[in-house]
């Protein structure tokens, strides 16, 4: 599982011109990619890492500050670009596998007390954000 975390002053995700999720204040945007072999345990561990990572103001975590998280599924985090000009998506888990795991990640965040907004799985989404810092961190369950 890969999660790209971006510290954001504001952020929203829209589908067909309708805002389906937004940060109510400064927080984190989590772009989430699922690969083969990821499990609900992987999702829970990555949610805990997301909330404990001290990348917000004053070296505090989202958990420390009660900061909101906007979660957007993004299979392209597993693009393979080593050969040719067209990325391979073979490392990304298919939707029937990845959708429940993205939902497990969201559920784990919420169970830990986070305010979580989401995009819409499988939809063409427009993500707007004001990156704060900028701070962008890659979390990988393989690390």
Number of C-alpha atoms within 10 A of each C-alpha: 24 23 25 20 23 26 25 24 17 19 23 23 23 18 15 10 9 10 14 15 20 23 24 17 13 20 27 32 30 25 20 25 25 29 21 13 9 17 17 15 13 18 26 20 14 22 22 16 16 24 24 14 17 15 19 22 14 7 9 14 20 23 19 13 13 13 20 25 31 26 29 26 23 21 21 16 19 20 15 15 11 9 8 8 7 10 13 15 16 12 16 21 20 14 14 8 16 24 17 14 25 24 17 19 24 24 17 20 25 16 12 14 14 19 18 20 20 21 23 15 15 12 11 11 21 14 16 12 17 14 18 17 12 9 13 17 14 12 18 12 16 8 5
